[in-house]
Structures are given as C-alpha cells and as structure tokens.
Amino acid sequence: MLRYVPQNFHVPLTSVLSMPADPPERPAAPKDAATVMLLRDAEDAGGVEVFLQRRVAGMAFAGGMTVFPGGGVDKRDADTSVRWAGPPPAAWAEWFSCPESLARALVCAAVRETFEESGVLLAGTDSAVVTDTARYAAERAALESRELSLAGFLAAAGLTLRADLLRPWANWVTPEQEPRRYDARFFVAALPAGQRADGDTSEAESSGWRRPAEAIADAEAGHSMLMPPTWSILAELDRCASVADALARERQPIRKVTPRLVRDGDQVRVEVES
C-alpha cells in the first residue's frame, strides 16, 4: 500500500475538512485522458530524464502541480481517417482493456496533447520521424484552440501518426471523492532525434527536463507538488537504466488503479492496493 501526505497531491489542505469521509453515492464519471512521459538519456551517470511541466495555479484540475504533458480525449481524436503506423488500435485496446475505438482515440490524444503542450510531434512518414516541428507552429496553436483536429492537421501536412514511438505504461483513475475525475492512460516515448521539448503552452508556467529522483526530492522538500500517479511513475522511471530500457518494458495488459482518499485529521492519506 502506498501512502502520500497532502502537500504532495491534488487535494488542497483547505478542502480536507469538507471532503466526505466516504465516496459519494454517485461519483462523477471519469473522463478519458492520455498522458505521455517524454524521456531522454541523462548525459552523465546513466538513467533517464523526463520532461515535466508545472501547471498554471488557477487551472480547474491539478493547478500548480508538476505533471507530464497530457489532457482529455477530444471526440475528434477517434477519427478513423488518421494515417497510422505501428501497433494497430486493436493492440492498444488489449493493453488498456478498452474498446478499439477508444484505444484509437487515446493514442491520437497522446500524440495531439504532446505536440500541443511540448512541441514534440510523434509523427512523420512510414520510415522517418519529423525532426523540425517549428514549421508547424501555426498548426500547433490551432490544435490547442481546437480550431483544428489532429486528423485534419496530419492530412494537410502529409504526415503519418507514429504509434510505434509510444509504449503503454499505466492507467490511473482519479479518486471517487473528487468532483472532476479522469481515467488517464499513461504512455512513454523517447524524444525524437532533432526535436526539442518546450514550455510554449498556456497551461504551464514552467517546463523542463529532470531526473525522476530529483523531481521526487523536490516534492519531498516542498518545492513542488506531485499527484500520486506522477509520483509513482517517477519512481518507476528512476529504476530505468536508459531510454532503451524503459521502451523495452514488456507490453501487457495494464492494471487500472483507482486510489482511495482517506481523511486523517488535518491530512489526507492516499491508499493504493498493491
């Protein structure tokens, strides 16, 4: 069982006393979401670095938290016209134990959100990956404002979605006590050669590459805040010797994890069944 103290996740102290001791009779339905851990090899002493962003404090969900790029699935992410390379939607449906149509949408959302929030584009041709994304700056802004769909962008640019660059990693659901809930599927991907990740998004106040252990240490010292999924996954990534090691992880059905919030005086404990 994993336990976290309140300053390290997304239940603010001011809401502890008003938080129900038990889940509501009708918990909010979780919205499907996709999150991507972008990795690169650390330059010294081995291990990996992961791209993290601190969300703008005023955001309705996870404001002020340090997170991986990601967001909710848009209904247009299920567009079957997207040119696709790599494991088919049926394979992702098996890994995430979900319908094939949702699996397609999750992969497309992962690619779209990563591009919107970090400028990294997991697309190209069947044999090559985009190396310079600066030419698509206008399209990136149009995607973020929802003026453009991923399918429309890729088709106009003559690009193929590269599902082979992604690996399934985890599936966490927001606790039932929360009024805003997500069923988030986590993917891992290597930073493509020639591309750079940036923080040019309205949703983040800062961005950068960190070793997983350093990000955890920052949270423990009170310099940043992590939600339980982020903390848990950072601990897993810290055990990876390299990006290749992370990508070589066996692909198998992912267990869905739904933490339970337990009020304990002026603190909230997060319990996760092992």
Buried (B, 14 or more C-beta within 10 A) or exposed (E): EBEBEBBBBBBBEEEBEEBEEEEEEEBBEBBBBBBBBBBBBBEEEEBBBBBBBBBBEEBEBBBBBBBBBBBBBBEBBBBEEBBBBBBBBEBBBBBBEBEBEBBBBBBBBBBBBBBBBBBBBBBBEEEEBBEEBEEBEEBBBBBBEEEBBBBBBBBEBEBBBBBEBBBBBBBBBBBBBBEEBBBBBBBBBBBBEEBEBBBBBEBBBEBEBBBBBBBBEBBBEEEBBBBBBBBBBBBBBBEBEBBEBBBEEEBEEBEBBBBBBBBEEEBBBBBBEE
